[in-house]
């Protein structure tokens, strides 16, 4: 890829078919990641664990690095979907949600799939269908979170955005790890239920 050129007009980005809009976004993302990568022809490739180079103990280094991280500075989108007790399809569904990749009507309008006058919410509430509206604010699907919070005894004001909603829901128990894992599981299951409810004919 480096030889072909991975800049904006590089030949490394030649495709056999035309990319979809969300795929073009991913190409821009990977180009930005590769922008700071410098290859040296005179040096051979080696595996190197940077946080713990001296004593060569990667497991210990990973543990220490994770323990030093501030909970509030973690990337919500990267960490959110993955839980050991949910199927992969649920994790992928939530990952797509938090990256605003669900086929909500506002996204379909941006991609040219439907016209702008067809983007009213699927439940017929008269509002435009966006990720935030569908998951948090719609009178049908948004009500699920109120019922879940009442069931598990969690009370807070709902945020306006899905990522903030996820983060606040999962971390509303503070630093108690087992409780946070339970809330994480409930949040993922709730989103999966909403996804299946919103795509039903």
C-alpha positions as CSV (number, residue, x, y, z in Angstrom):
1,X,0.0,0.0,0.0
2,X,2.8,2.4,0.8
3,X,4.5,1.7,-2.5
4,X,1.2,2.3,-4.4
5,X,0.6,5.4,-2.3
6,X,-1.9,5.7,0.5
7,X,-2.4,9.4,0.2
8,X,-5.8,10.9,-0.8
9,X,-5.3,10.1,-4.5
10,X,-3.0,7.1,-4.0
11,X,-3.4,3.9,-6.1
12,X,-3.7,1.9,-2.9
13,X,-7.3,3.0,-2.7
14,X,-8.4,1.4,-6.0
15,X,-11.6,-0.5,-5.7
16,X,-13.4,-3.0,-7.9
17,X,-16.7,-1.4,-7.2
18,X,-18.0,2.0,-6.2
19,X,-17.9,2.5,-2.4
20,X,-21.0,3.2,-0.3
21,X,-21.1,6.4,1.7
22,X,-20.3,4.7,5.0
23,X,-17.4,2.9,3.4
24,X,-16.0,6.1,2.1
25,X,-16.1,7.5,5.7
26,X,-14.1,4.4,6.8
27,X,-11.5,5.1,4.1
28,X,-11.1,8.6,5.3
29,X,-10.7,7.3,8.8
30,X,-7.9,4.8,7.9
31,X,-6.2,7.5,5.7
32,X,-6.0,9.7,8.7
33,X,-4.6,6.9,10.8
34,X,-1.9,6.2,8.2
35,X,-1.0,9.8,7.8
36,X,1.3,9.7,10.8
37,X,2.9,6.4,9.8
38,X,6.5,6.6,8.5
39,X,8.2,3.5,7.0
40,X,12.0,3.1,6.9
41,X,13.4,0.9,4.2
42,X,16.7,0.4,6.0
43,X,15.0,-1.0,9.2
44,X,13.5,-4.5,9.6
45,X,10.1,-5.0,11.0
46,X,9.9,-6.0,14.7
47,X,7.0,-6.5,17.2
48,X,7.4,-4.0,20.1
49,X,5.2,-3.4,23.1
50,X,5.8,0.2,23.8
51,X,4.3,0.6,27.3
52,X,6.6,-2.0,28.7
53,X,9.7,-2.2,26.5
54,X,12.3,-2.8,29.3
55,X,11.2,-6.0,31.0
56,X,9.4,-7.5,28.1
57,X,6.3,-8.5,30.0
58,X,3.3,-7.6,27.8
59,X,0.6,-9.0,30.0
60,X,1.8,-7.0,33.0
61,X,2.2,-4.0,30.8
62,X,-1.3,-4.2,29.4
63,X,-2.8,-4.6,32.9
64,X,-0.9,-1.5,34.2
65,X,-1.8,0.5,31.1
66,X,-5.5,-0.3,31.5
67,X,-5.5,0.4,35.3
68,X,-3.9,3.9,34.6
69,X,-6.6,4.9,32.2
70,X,-9.1,7.5,33.3
71,X,-12.6,6.0,32.9
72,X,-14.0,9.3,31.5
73,X,-11.3,9.6,28.8
74,X,-12.0,6.2,27.2
75,X,-13.5,6.1,23.7
76,X,-17.1,5.3,24.3
77,X,-17.7,4.1,20.7
78,X,-14.8,1.7,20.8
79,X,-15.5,0.1,24.2
80,X,-19.3,0.1,24.3
81,X,-20.4,-2.8,22.1
82,X,-18.1,-5.5,23.5
83,X,-19.4,-7.7,26.4
84,X,-18.6,-11.3,27.0
85,X,-22.2,-12.3,27.6
86,X,-23.8,-11.0,24.4
87,X,-23.8,-12.5,20.9
88,X,-21.5,-10.9,18.3
89,X,-24.5,-9.7,16.2
90,X,-25.7,-7.6,19.2
91,X,-22.2,-6.1,19.6
92,X,-22.0,-5.2,15.9
93,X,-25.5,-3.7,16.0
94,X,-24.5,-1.4,19.0
95,X,-21.2,-0.6,17.3
96,X,-23.1,0.6,14.2
97,X,-25.5,2.6,16.4
98,X,-22.8,4.5,18.2
99,X,-21.0,5.3,14.9
100,X,-24.3,6.6,13.5
101,X,-24.4,3.8,11.0
102,X,-28.0,2.6,11.5
103,X,-30.2,3.0,8.4
104,X,-32.4,5.7,10.0
105,X,-34.2,7.9,7.6
106,X,-31.9,10.9,8.0
107,X,-29.0,8.7,7.0
108,X,-30.9,7.3,4.1
109,X,-31.6,10.9,2.9
110,X,-27.9,11.7,3.2
111,X,-27.0,8.7,1.0
112,X,-29.7,9.5,-1.5
113,X,-31.7,6.4,-0.9
114,X,-34.9,8.3,0.0
115,X,-36.1,11.8,-0.5
116,X,-36.1,14.4,2.2
117,X,-39.9,14.5,2.4
118,X,-39.9,10.8,3.4
119,X,-37.8,11.1,6.6
120,X,-40.6,11.2,9.2
121,X,-40.2,8.7,12.1
122,X,-41.3,5.1,11.6
123,X,-43.7,5.2,14.5
124,X,-45.7,8.1,13.1
125,X,-45.0,10.7,15.8
126,X,-44.5,13.4,13.2
127,X,-40.8,14.1,14.0
128,X,-37.8,13.5,11.7
129,X,-36.2,10.1,12.2
130,X,-32.7,10.4,13.6
131,X,-30.6,8.0,15.8
132,X,-31.1,10.2,18.9
133,X,-34.8,10.6,18.3
134,X,-35.5,6.9,17.7
135,X,-33.5,5.6,20.6
136,X,-34.1,8.3,23.3
137,X,-36.9,10.7,22.4
138,X,-39.5,8.8,20.5
139,X,-42.7,8.2,22.6
140,X,-42.6,4.5,21.9
141,X,-39.0,3.4,21.9
142,X,-37.7,6.0,24.2
143,X,-40.2,4.9,26.9
144,X,-38.3,1.6,27.1
145,X,-35.4,3.3,28.9
146,X,-37.8,4.8,31.5
147,X,-39.2,1.3,32.3
148,X,-35.7,-0.2,32.5
149,X,-34.5,2.5,34.8
150,X,-37.5,2.1,37.1
151,X,-37.0,-1.7,37.1
152,X,-33.3,-1.5,38.2
153,X,-33.6,1.6,40.3
154,X,-31.5,4.0,38.3
155,X,-32.7,7.7,38.1
156,X,-31.2,10.5,36.0
157,X,-32.1,13.0,33.3
158,X,-31.8,11.5,29.8
159,X,-29.1,13.1,27.7
160,X,-29.8,14.3,24.2
161,X,-27.3,12.1,22.3
162,X,-27.1,8.3,22.1
163,X,-23.4,8.1,23.1
164,X,-24.0,10.2,26.2
165,X,-27.0,8.1,27.0
166,X,-25.0,4.9,26.8
167,X,-22.2,6.2,28.9
168,X,-24.4,7.7,31.6
169,X,-26.6,4.5,31.8
170,X,-23.6,2.1,32.1
171,X,-21.6,4.3,34.5
172,X,-24.5,5.4,36.7
173,X,-23.4,2.9,39.4
174,X,-20.1,4.6,39.8
175,X,-16.9,2.5,39.9
176,X,-18.4,-0.8,41.2
177,X,-17.3,-3.1,38.4
178,X,-19.9,-6.0,38.7
179,X,-22.8,-3.5,38.8
180,X,-21.3,-1.6,35.8
181,X,-21.0,-4.9,33.9
182,X,-24.7,-5.7,34.6
183,X,-25.8,-2.2,33.4
184,X,-23.7,-2.6,30.3
185,X,-25.4,-5.9,29.5
186,X,-28.9,-4.4,30.1
187,X,-28.0,-1.4,27.9
188,X,-26.8,-3.7,25.0
189,X,-29.9,-5.9,25.3
190,X,-32.2,-2.8,25.3
191,X,-30.6,-1.4,22.2
192,X,-31.0,-4.8,20.5
193,X,-34.7,-4.9,21.4
194,X,-35.1,-1.4,20.0
195,X,-33.3,-2.4,16.8
196,X,-35.6,-5.4,16.2
197,X,-38.7,-3.3,17.1
198,X,-37.8,-0.5,14.7
199,X,-37.1,-2.7,11.7
200,X,-40.3,-4.8,12.0
201,X,-42.8,-4.1,9.2
